[in-house]
């Protein structure tokens, strides 16, 4: 016995569960972690959308910068065409043409150059007319302009006369000797305002580069020198277009975008640190992580507090259950969780029922002792009284037996009033009421009053319900002419119940058999030890149940001291 108790204690110790706080915190994490994962996915999707918006905004800004530069260059070309039609130029009066151009270009930041077929400068409005001039510093573009026959824009170059980085717009002229080409030239730094006319997103820089990737102008914060070679977007074919690309620059990862001018062939290139571009996402992820940790800690704290409240409630239930096991009185308590409060109420009711049962047992024991003494006294008195009128022993024995049997029947009748059970007639009425036809003649019920115990009443009630259900579906109650006869008789040890259906028509073979047959045989036969027989007649089926009365004998339910006795 001791070894088994130790073994049970060991098994209980090894199978002890975890505290409820563990499960609540696990529940919090099970909810919070997927929520954070979904938030991270949505945040990444939102960041992608923001990146697309930023890319569109950057590309639009870069395009606007390029168009501003194009307008500047286009204005120079237009002015150059107008000046190339000057009468002074057509008459070959270069001095007058010099004065005319100087006056027209005053304050524009542009200068006019005229060269002969050998690219010798004939005039340059940067200096006084007649000053000694050399050959043009941009003969390649001049040759291209002659070959194309249209205005041609040069790349960036260092002007010998200007002594700074400049660019030219060349226009070939014909029929004007000795002038072969005229050019509009301008300092590269003059294009800086065109780049600054549009505001780039924070952290972004831009530069205007020529076809050689030389910087013509750049934004103020780019720290690029005019004339330097921009080390990004050098592979023109691979990086063509305005799509974003990532490159390395001075060991740093940068995101770049560009816009190419179809007029000049120049490009506006914008760039920003990849870290700067990704910073909003990184900051959002960091904030999400911080808030996630804070929420997890707060939720875990709340879960721990709830677990503590539930744990204390469960501890109270455990103590109440222990008191209930010892037979002590248990009273319902108020708990913060309604389910636990319901368990407490159930324990209180169980305690009250146990207290009542204990009182009943004590009362029955006292009553049994009392009645036993009374029975002994009655039997002794009967024996003495019978002996007075007896002439011999056989007569005495027979008379005493008759009196004892009468006492027994009286005792049975007395005990029947205190016995829990159900009258069979009441059970029949209760079970068949839902199925009873409107015509009273279609249902005949006959049988003596018999009280049966709760278990027997439950099983017979289910059997009656099954029979009535079958009759309603496809039996006697299913047709207008059908009727049912139910009667029962009891013998010394058997209650015989007969259920007879009259269909009012010929019974079809196989009709009325199936799952209900199995239920009736198993339920009544197996549970009550009854003999179940099904007979098939020409106009219906008949069920006969022979139930041992021992299976239906009502158990004693003696009245409690706090209840009135049955009369």
N, C-alpha and C positions, 0 to 999 in steps of 0.2 A: 504494500500500500504506500509506504513512504517513498520507495523507488519510483512508483508511478507518479506520485505528486511532484517529486523532484524533476522527473522527466517532463511533465506537463509545464512546470514552471520554466524549465530551460527552453522548451519549444515556444512558450509565450514570450520569453525574453528575446529569442532570436527573431520572432515574427512581429515584434513591436514596430508599429508604423512610425512615420516621421511626424513632426509637429505640423499643425495646420498652417503655421506661418510659412513653412517651406512651400506648401502647395499654393498658397495665396501669392507669394512672391513669384513663384514659377508662372502662375496665371498672369500676373502683371507683366512679366517679361515676355510671355507668349503673346500677349496683346501688343506690348510696346515695341518689341523688336521688329515684327512685320510692319507695324505702322511706320517706324523709322525707315525701314527698307523702302516702303512705298513712297514715303516722303522724299527719300534720297533719289529714287527714280524720277519722281515728279520734278524734283529740284534740278536734276540733270536735264530733263526734257525742257524745263523752263529756261535753263541756262543755254541750251541749244537754240531755243527760240530767240533769246536775247542776243546770242552770238550772230544769228542771222539778221536780226534787226540792226545790230552794230555794224555788221558787214555791209548791209544795204546803205546805212547812213554814211559809213566811211567811203564806200564806192561813189555814192552820190556827191559827197563833198569833194572827193578827188576829181570827179568828172567836172564839177562846177569850177574848180581851180583851173583845170585844163582848158575848159571853154573860155574862161576869162583870159588866159594867155593867148588862146587862138584869136580872140577878138582883138587883142593888142597887136598881134602879128598881122592879122588881116587888115587892121587899120593902117599899119605901116605900109603894107603892099598897096592899099588903095591910094594912100597919099603919094607913094612913089609913082604910080601910074599917072596920077594927075600932074605931078611935076615933070614927068617924062614928056608930056605934051606941051611943055612951056614953049612959047614963041622964041624966047631967047636961046633955048637949046636948039631949036630947029634952025635958027639963023647962025648958030655956031658962036654966039656971043657968050662965052663961058663965064666972063666976069659978071655979066648981067644975070646969068643963070645962077651963079654963086650967090649973088645978093638976093635974088628972088627966092631961092631955097632957104637961105639963112633966115629970111623974114618969115617964110611959111612955117618953118620948124621951130621957131622961137618958143621956148618954154615947154616943148614936147619931150625933150630928152633924146630926140633922134637927130641924126646928122646924115648929110647926103654926100655920097662919093660918086665920082665919075671916072672911068678908066677907059683906056684905048684898047685896041685889040691885043696888045702885049701886057695888059693888066697894069700898065703904068698909070698911077693916079694922076688925073688931070686937075681935079679940084677935090677939096675935103672941107666941109663947113666947120670942122673942128678947129681949123687954122685959117688965117687970112689968105685970101686969094693971091696967088703968086708965090707963096712960100714953097720952098723946095719939098717935093714929096717923092716917096719911093714907090716900089711896086706894092700891089695889094698883098696883105697877109693871108688872103683866103682865095687863092687862085682856083682851087679844086671846085669850089661851089660856083665860081664864075664860069668855069668851063661847062659844068652841068647845066647852068642856066642857059648858056648859048645852045647846048645840044637840045634841051627841052623846049626852048623858046617861050618859057613862061617864068613867072616870078618863082624864085627858088630860095629856100631858107637854109642858111648855113648852120653847121654845128658851132659849138662854142670854140673860140680861139682867142689868143692874146693879140690885141691890136697894137701895132708898133706906134702908130700916131696917138692912140688913146692911152697907151701904156696901162691897159687893164683888160680884163676879159670882156669881149663883145661878141655880137652875132650880127650877121648881115642878111638883108633881104635883097637879092639880086634880080634885076630886070633887064634883059637885052633890049637894045634899041637899034633901029636900022635907019639908014639915010641921014645920019647925023655925024658928020666927020668933024673931028677925029674920035668922037665918043662912041664906044662900042657897048658899054654897059653902064647902068647907073645902079647904085645900091643905097639902101637905107640902113644905117648902122645904129646900134644902141648898146649902151653898157648893160651887161648881164644883170647887175644889181637892180636895174630899174624894174625888173619883173618880180621882185620880192613882194611889192604890194599886191600883185595879182594873186600870189599864194596866200597872203594874209587876209584876202577878202572873204574867205570862208573859214569858219571855226571848226577845227577837227575835234573829235571826241578826246576826252582827257587822256593824256599819256601818249598821244599819237603825234608823229612828225611827218613832214612831207618835203620832197625836193623835186625840182624840175630838172630833168637830165636830157641831154641831147642823144643822138643816135650812138654815140660812143660811151654812154653812161657817165659823161662828165656833168658835174653839177653846175647848172646855170643859175639857179636860185634855190634857196631853202628857207624853211620856217626858222624863227628866231632861236628856238630851243634845240634845234637839231645839231648845232655845233659843227656844221660842215662848211668848209671853205669853197668858194666859187672856183671852179676849175678842177677840184679834186674828183677822183673817180669813186662813184658810189659802189660799195662792195656787194650790194644785194641786187637781185633781179638782173643779173648779167647775162643769164641764158635766155635770150629773148624769145626763142621758140618755145622752150619749156614753160616759161612763166608768162606767156602772152595771155592777154585778157585781164578782166578785172576780178578774177577769183582770188581768194586768199591763199597764201602759201606760207610755209614756215622755213626759215633759214637760220644759219649761224652767223653772228656778227660779233666779232671781238669776244668769242667764247660765250655769248649770250644768245638764247633762242628768241628770235623775233618773228612776228607775224607781219606779212607784207601784203600790200594791195597796189594795183597800178591802173592807170588809164593812159591809153596811147592816142595821140592826136593823129588823125588821118590827114591833116593839112601840113603840119610841120614835121611829123615823124618823131617829135619829142614825146616824152612820157612824164606823167606825174606819178611818183612813187611815194606811198605812205607806209609807215611801219610803226610798230609798237612792240614793247617787250611782251613775250608770250605770258610771262608771269603777271604782267599788268592786265592782259586780256582775261586771263583765267582767275584773277584775284576775286571778282565777285562770287564765282562758284566756290573758291576755296574758303572765302569768308562765310558764305552761306552754309557750307558743309561744317565748318568749325562751329558756327552758331547752332546748327542743328545738333551737332554732337554734344555741345555744352547743355543745350536745353534738354536733349534726350537724357543725359546723365542726371540733370536736376529733376526732371520728371520721374525718372526711374527711382531716384532716391526718395522723392516725396511719396510716390506711389508705394514703394516698399515700406516706408514708414507708416503710411496709412494701413497697408496690409498687415504689418506687424501689430498695429494698434487693434485692428479688427480681430486678428488672430488671438490677441491677448483677451479680448472681450469674449470671443467664442470659446477659447480655452478655459476661461474661468467658468463659463456657463456649462461646458461639458464636464468640468470637474465637479460642479454642483450636481449634475445629473448622476455622475459616478457615485457620489456620496449618497444621493437619494436611492440609487439602485442597491447599494450596500445595505442601507437601512431597510429597504423593502425585502432583501434577502434574509435579514435577521428577524423579519416579522414586525419591525417597528412601524409606526405611523409615518407616512410621507404626505406632505401637503404641497400643492402646486405653488411654484414661485414665479415671479415676474422676470423674464429674460429679454434682452434686446432683440434677439432673433426669434421670429414668430414660430419657426419650425421647432426650435428647441423649447419654446414655451409650450407648444402642443405636446411634445414628449413629456415635459414636466407634468402637464395636466393628465396625460395618459398614465404616468407613474402614480400620480395622486389617486386616479380612479382605480388603478390596479391595487394600490395600497388599501383603499377603502373596501374593495371587493375581497381582498385577502383578510382584512380585519373581520368583515362580515362572515366570510367562510369559516374563519377560526371560531367565531362566536357560534356559528351553526354547528360546527363539529362538537364543540363543548356542550352545546344544548342537546344535540342528538345523543351524545354519550350519556348525559344525565337522564335524558328521556328513556334511552334504552335500558339503563340500569333501573330506573323507576318502573318501567313497564314490565321488565323481567320479574322484578319483585312482586308486582301486582299479579302477573300471570301465575307465578308460583303460588301466591296466596289464593288466587281464584281456583287453581287446580286442586290445591290441598283442601279447600272448602268443598269443592265438587266431589272429591273422593270421599270425604267424610259423609256428606249428605247422601251420596249414592249408596254407601255401605249400610246406611240405616234401613233402607227398603229392600236390600238384596237378600235372597234366601240361599243362594249358592254363588260360587266363584264365577262360572260362565255368565250367569245373569249380570253379575256385578261388572265384569269386564266389558260386556256388550253395551250396557248402559253408560259406563264411563267413556267408552270410545265415541258413542253418539254425542255425548255432551262436549267432549274435547273437539270433535269435528265441527260442531256448531260454533264453538268458541273460535275455532280457526277461521270459519267463514265470516264470522263477525269481525274478527281482527283484520281480515283481508279487506272487508268493506270499509273499516275505519281507516286503514292505511291508504286506500284508494283515494280518499279525499285529500290526502296530503301528497300525492304523487304527481310529478310534472308529466305532462303528456298532452296529446291532441285527440279529440274525438274524431274517429274515422269519417263520420258523416260530415262534420265540419270541414275536414280536409278535402273530401270529394267536392262539396259545394264550392269551396275556395278555388280548387284547381280547374273545375269545369265551367265556372261562371263566365270566363271570357269566350268560351266556345259554345255555350248553350244556344240551341236554335230558338227562334221566336215561338215556334209551336211546342208547347209543353209535352205533347204526346210523342214527340220524336226522341225524348230522353227519359228513360225510366230508371230510377235509382231506388234500391231497396236493400235493407240490411239492418242488422241490430246495432245498437250503440256499442262501440268498441273504442277504448282509449289506447293509443299507441305512443311509444316513446318518441322523442324528437328525431333520433336517427332514422327510425322506421318511417316516421311521417315525412321526412325529407326525401327518402328514396321512393316511397310509394307516391309521393306528390310529383316527383319527376317522372315516374312511370305513367301516371295519369295524364300529366301534361304531354308526354310523348304520344300516348294513345289518342288524346283529343286532337293533337296537332295533325297526326296522320289521318284521322277521320275527317278533319276539316279540309285537308289538302286533296285526298283522293279516296276517302272512305264514305261512311254513312252520312256525315254532315255535309259532304260535297254536293249531294243531289237532294232535290226537294222531297223525294219520297223515302229517303234513308232515315233510319232510326237506330238508337243504341240502347241496349239494356245492360245496366250495371247492378250487380247484386253480390253480396258477400254473406258468407256463413262461417261461423267459427265452431270448431270441434274442441276436444279436450286439449289438443296441442297444435292445432293448425287453423289458420285463417284462410279460407278459400274465397278467392275473388274471381269473378267471371265478368269479362267484358265481351259482349256479343254485339256485333254489327249486322244490321239488315240493310243491304244496299237498295232493295226495291228493284233490283235487276240481277242478271246473272253475273257472277264474279268471273272476271277474266283471269286466266292462269298467270301467276306471277305477280298479280296486282296486290299491293299492300305489303310486299316484302322488300327488304333492303336494309339500309343502315339502321332504321328504327328497330328492326327485329334484333339486330346485334346489340343495340343499346339496352333493350328490354331484357334480353336474356342475361347479358353481362351484369347489368346494374342490379336488377331484382334478384336474379339467381345467385350472382357472386357475392353481393353485399349482405343479403339477408339469408342466404342458404336456402332459398325457396326453389321449388320445382316449377318451372315455367313451361307451359305447353301451348302450342299454337295449332288450332284446328281450322281447316278450310272447309267451309260449307258452300253449298251451291249459290247462296245469295249473300255471302259475306264471311268474314273471318271471326274467330273466337279465341280470346286469350284467357287462359286459366292459370291462376297463380295459387300455389299452395305454400303459404308462408308459415314457418314455425312461429308459434306465439311467443316462444322464448326470445326470438329476435325482435319482437315488438313490445315486450313487457316494459311498461314505463318504470323508470328509475325513481327512487324516492327523492322528493324535494321537500324536505321538512320545513315547516314555517320557521322563520327566524324569530328570535324573541321580540324584535322591534316591529314585527308584522302581525296583523290580526289572524287568528286561527280560522280555518274554514269551518262553517257551521256543520 
